[in-house]
Amino acid sequence: MYIRKNKIKITHKHIQCPGGIMTNKTNLPMVLSPDSRGNYITWSKGKRQIRGLLTQNGYKTLGLFRPRKINKNEFSIQASKEGIVYDVTAARLPGIAIEFTLNLGQ
C-alpha cells in the first residue's frame, strides 16, 4: 500500500482496516475458534489455528511464537507477505480477530 496525493492504493489482496486488523477480500476477519471442550483456546490449538490461517491467506511465518510465560493471554509471531514483515498478535479468546502491525524494525 502506498499513499500518493492523499489517495491510498492497495497493492495486495488484503486491506488495512481501522485498528490495524487485516481482513481478506470478503472483509471477514481472521478469527480463532474455540476448543470443542469449552469456550476457550488452548495454547497448542491456538498456535496451530494461527499458522493455518496465515498460510491460507498467503503469509509465511517467521520464527517461533513468543514464549507463553511472557504473556499467557496473547499469541505473538512475525509473518511476511510480498516482502513486508508484520507482527501478528491475537488475544487468547474465541472470536477475537488476529491483528497485524507493520514491523518497522526489520
C-alpha positions in Angstrom: 0.0 0.0 0.0 1.3 3.5 -0.7 -0.1 7.0 -0.4 0.1 9.4 -3.2 -1.6 12.8 -3.2 -4.0 11.8 -0.4 -5.0 8.6 -2.3 -4.4 5.2 -0.9 -3.8 2.4 -3.3 -4.0 -1.2 -2.2 -1.2 -3.3 -3.8 -2.2 -6.7 -2.4 -5.3 -8.8 -1.7 -5.7 -7.6 1.9 -6.9 -4.2 3.0 -5.9 -2.3 6.1 -8.9 -1.6 8.4 -9.1 0.9 11.3 -7.5 -0.6 14.3 -4.8 -2.5 12.3 -6.9 -5.6 11.6 -6.2 -7.3 8.3 -9.1 -8.8 6.5 -9.5 -10.7 3.3 -11.4 -9.6 0.1 -14.7 -10.6 1.7 -14.0 -8.4 4.7 -14.3 -11.3 7.0 -11.7 -11.0 9.8 -9.3 -13.9 10.6 -10.6 -15.2 14.0 -9.8 -18.0 16.3 -12.4 -20.7 17.0 -13.0 -22.1 20.5 -11.9 -25.6 21.7 -14.5 -28.3 21.4 -14.4 -28.9 25.1 -15.3 -25.3 26.1 -15.3 -21.6 25.3 -11.5 -21.2 25.4 -8.4 -21.7 23.2 -5.6 -24.0 24.2 -2.1 -22.8 23.6 -1.3 -25.6 21.2 -4.5 -25.4 19.2 -4.3 -21.6 19.0 -0.8 -21.7 17.5 -2.0 -24.3 15.0 -5.0 -22.2 14.0 -2.9 -19.0 13.6 -0.3 -20.7 11.4 -3.1 -22.3 9.3 -4.9 -19.0 8.8 -1.7 -17.2 7.9 -0.7 -19.9 5.4 -4.2 -20.0 3.8 -4.0 -16.2 3.3 -0.5 -16.3 1.7 1.6 -15.3 4.7 4.8 -17.1 5.7 5.5 -17.3 9.4 9.0 -16.2 10.5 10.5 -18.0 13.6 8.6 -19.2 16.6 5.8 -17.9 18.7 6.7 -15.7 21.7 7.0 -17.9 24.8 3.8 -18.4 26.7 5.4 -17.5 30.0 5.9 -13.9 28.8 2.2 -13.3 28.2 -0.1 -16.3 28.5 -3.1 -14.5 27.2 -1.8 -13.5 23.8 -0.2 -15.2 20.8 2.6 -13.3 19.0 4.6 -14.2 15.9 6.1 -12.5 12.9 4.8 -13.2 9.4 5.7 -11.9 5.9 3.9 -11.4 2.7 5.3 -10.0 -0.5 8.5 -9.0 1.3 6.6 -7.0 4.0 7.1 -8.1 7.6 4.2 -7.9 10.1 4.0 -8.5 13.9 0.9 -10.8 14.3 -0.9 -10.8 17.6 -4.1 -12.4 18.8 -5.7 -12.5 22.2 -6.3 -16.0 23.5 -10.1 -15.6 23.3 -12.5 -17.2 20.8 -13.9 -14.9 18.1 -11.2 -12.2 18.5 -9.6 -11.0 15.2 -5.9 -11.5 14.5 -4.2 -8.2 14.4 -1.3 -7.3 12.0 1.1 -4.4 12.8 3.7 -3.4 10.3 7.2 -4.2 11.6 9.4 -1.2 11.0 12.4 -2.6 12.8 13.5 -5.0 10.1 
